[in-house]
Amino acid sequence: MDNFVIHGGKQLNGEIRIGGSKNAALPILAATLLTRDRCEVKNVPELRDIRSTFELLNYLGKNCFYGYGDFVAEERVPLKLHAPYDLVRKMRASMLVAGPLLARFKKARFSLPGGCSIGLRPIDIHLEAFKKLGASVTYEKGDVVLSAKKLKAARVKFRFPSVGATENLMMCASLIEGRTVLENCAREPEIADLALALKKMGARIKGEGTVRIEIFGAARLKGLKHSVMPDRIETGTFMLACAAAGGRVRLSGVVPKTVDVLTRHLRQAGIKVSAFKDAIEINSSGSKPRPVNIITRPYPGFPTDLQAPWMAFMTRARGACSVHERIFENRFIHAAEFCRMGADISVQDKTAHIRGVDALLGAPVMASDLRAGAALVIAALAAKGKTLVRRVYHIDRGYEKFEDKLRRLGADIERVKT
């Protein structure tokens, strides 16, 4: 098992380029199931979750190539319609193959997906929506089975703006002739990127990025050539790493408006942030920041995926602040690991109360999920002494060459095996 050994106290300086968005790439790769034609997707990050999707698509019958940021999918044999447990247990986003398979073949079977242990993420929002399109839902030997004689365009209102459900229904509706209207949709930029890809395949879509999306489906979709948008969560993570450790860092290949809410909060905390057309510069002294409260909300609110990295930054605030988690009910596991490093954090229900300390001290800690793992690295960069971060396979699920990029900025970080 791989671990990170980090010697903290070094400021970060230099420039790195942000990679393609994991959360945008995953549904776009699933969308290749909507067509027999060749699909080419560029700027795909090299991550464990992308590798899992590659394996799943190959199992289903796609002939895929993946490497050096390029993903190519072709279809030479009839596809399987069953995504088995051994493949989907690794990743929540495996659920995204359901919509394309149901739309194209009127049947899909999949095991309940896995992923990070950050709380319940029910799939019933997906299933209720599929029913509105004419699908029946049954259960067999731990699998969900979707089937329909014919799917129909419909009006679907989500009870919660689920990103995955919005994406799944967009893909499914793109291959249903007629006008489907989705309401109370998620507004994340990754959804707009998926919509752009679906348009290239022949679907007509209006309203992506708003709470109401209209999809005019096609009888047949064609292949596509598409480049994935930059990763806003990776962008935000490196912004917070520089803010916590100090230094001056330029992040290139980004879309600054996708991290506007983080930029505002960092400026409130006293960090200098400069935004350009496709780059962001962070200038931090590394001293104790002003305390700033956050509440996680769906986009364009403060992203839940940056809650743990923000908490790492706030552990040394000049006073007290709070972090209120409104998306997932079990996403404060990292608080106990921060306390092992000397942080003063107490958790009550969905709120973490943080009282800033003079310094964090290196200690052995363990990553419980993807974003918590990145947050522990941020805390270690700002801490005095040596920190051992265990279970970094979580981090590998969502950050491409994480330690390499940090080393280029001057961090003392090494991957070791036990």
Helices and strands as residue ranges (DSSP letters): E 2-7, E 12-17, H 22-31, G 32-34, E 39-42, H 48-60, E 62-67, E 70-75, E 82-83, H 85-88, G 92-97, H 98-105, E 107-111, H 124-132, E 136-140, E 143-147, E 155-157, H 163-173, E 178-183, H 189-201, E 204-206, E 212-217, E 225-227, H 232-245, E 247-252, G 256-259, H 260-268, E 272-275, E 279-284, E 294-295, G 304-306, H 307-314, E 320-324, H 334-340, E 344-348, E 351-355, E 364-366, H 370-382, E 386-390, H 393-396, H 402-408, E 412-417
